[in-house]
Amino acid sequence: MSQEDTPGAPSRPPQAVRVVDAEVLVRMTISAYLRDCGYRVVEAASAEEALAVLQQTELVVDAVLVDMDLPGSMDGFGLAQWVREHREGLNVILAGTPARAAERAADLCEKGPDLARPYEPRVVVDRIQRLLAERDKSGDAAAN
């Protein structure tokens, strides 16, 4: 029986997802869906906005969903690279078109984007759940 199943045990706070997408309608739609699924969501329209939160290491963020085509000085690939270098263990889900991914994927990782846009909301939730479960599993194994 997990702590969550124990009567009277404190429930786990909702997991926090950072949604970074410049397109307001896309960002609002996926954010609303994630909230309906029980996630705590913080939105950002640019990498700079996302970094303002991500640089505060005392703030809990469990996953970042980022559009690879962000405008500004840093695109989604750059943000994913920053997260990998500065927030070990924080999962990043890149979303974008295959053509754009092919241009930049080799710079970041061997597998390219994790999701295609437009988002299929259930696929986003499934991907977040799998990443967080894998992280929790590897954290449990490391603790033993």
C-alpha positions in Angstrom: 0.0 0.0 0.0 1.5 3.4 -1.0 1.4 6.4 1.2 -1.3 7.8 -1.0 -3.5 4.8 -0.2 -3.0 5.0 3.5 -6.1 6.6 5.3 -5.1 9.8 7.0 -1.8 10.0 5.2 -1.0 13.4 3.7 -1.8 13.4 0.0 1.0 14.1 -2.5 0.7 17.6 -3.8 -0.2 17.9 -7.5 2.8 17.6 -9.8 3.9 20.8 -11.4 4.2 21.2 -15.2 5.7 24.2 -16.9 4.1 24.8 -20.3 6.2 27.0 -22.6 4.5 28.0 -25.9 4.3 31.4 -27.6 1.0 30.6 -29.2 -1.5 31.7 -26.5 -4.4 29.5 -27.7 -2.3 26.4 -27.9 -0.7 27.1 -24.5 -4.1 27.9 -22.8 -5.8 24.8 -24.3 -3.1 22.3 -23.2 -2.7 24.0 -19.9 -6.4 23.8 -19.2 -6.4 20.2 -20.1 -3.4 19.4 -17.8 -5.2 21.2 -14.9 -8.3 19.1 -15.5 -6.0 16.1 -15.2 -4.8 17.2 -11.8 -1.5 18.9 -12.6 -0.4 22.3 -11.3 0.5 24.3 -14.4 2.5 27.4 -14.8 2.5 28.9 -18.3 5.2 30.9 -20.1 5.2 32.5 -23.6 9.0 32.4 -24.0 12.1 30.7 -22.8 13.0 33.9 -20.9 9.7 33.7 -18.9 10.3 30.0 -18.3 13.9 30.6 -17.1 12.6 33.1 -14.5 10.9 30.2 -12.7 13.4 27.4 -13.6 16.3 29.4 -12.2 14.6 29.4 -8.8 15.7 25.9 -7.7 13.6 26.0 -4.6 10.5 26.0 -6.7 9.3 22.5 -7.6 8.8 21.8 -11.3 8.3 18.2 -12.3 8.2 18.5 -16.1 8.5 21.1 -18.8 6.4 20.9 -22.0 8.1 23.2 -24.5 7.5 24.2 -28.2 10.8 23.9 -30.0 10.0 27.0 -32.1 9.9 29.7 -29.4 10.6 33.2 -30.5 13.3 35.3 -28.8 16.9 34.8 -27.9 16.4 31.1 -27.0 14.2 28.5 -28.7 12.8 25.3 -27.2 16.0 23.4 -28.0 18.0 26.0 -26.2 15.7 25.9 -23.2 15.8 22.1 -23.1 19.7 22.2 -23.2 19.7 24.7 -20.3 17.4 22.5 -18.3 19.6 19.5 -18.9 22.7 21.4 -17.8 21.1 23.2 -14.8 18.1 21.2 -13.5 19.2 17.5 -13.4 16.3 15.1 -13.2 13.8 17.6 -14.6 12.0 16.1 -17.5 11.6 18.1 -20.8 9.1 17.2 -23.5 9.9 18.9 -26.8 7.0 19.5 -29.2 7.2 20.6 -32.8 7.2 19.7 -36.4 9.4 16.9 -37.8 11.1 19.3 -40.3 12.3 21.7 -37.5 13.3 18.7 -35.4 15.5 17.3 -38.1 17.4 20.6 -38.2 18.2 20.8 -34.5 17.8 17.3 -33.0 21.4 16.3 -33.6 22.6 19.2 -31.5 20.5 18.2 -28.5 19.8 14.5 -28.5 19.6 11.5 -30.8 15.8 11.1 -30.7 14.4 14.6 -31.6 11.1 15.9 -30.5 8.9 13.9 -28.1 5.5 15.2 -29.4 4.1 16.5 -32.6 2.1 19.7 -32.7 -0.8 20.3 -32.7 -0.9 18.5 -29.3 -3.2 15.5 -28.7 -4.0 16.3 -25.0 -4.2 12.7 -23.8 -0.8 11.9 -25.5 0.7 14.9 -23.5 -0.6 13.6 -20.2 0.5 10.0 -21.0 4.0 11.3 -21.9 4.2 13.3 -18.6 3.0 10.3 -16.6 5.6 8.0 -18.2 8.5 10.4 -17.6 7.6 11.0 -14.0 7.1 7.3 -13.3 10.5 6.5 -14.9 12.1 9.2 -12.8 10.4 8.0 -9.6 11.4 4.4 -10.4 15.1 5.3 -11.0 15.0 7.5 -7.8 13.7 4.5 -5.8 16.4 2.2 -7.2 19.1 4.7 -6.4 17.8 5.0 -2.8 18.1 1.2 -2.3 
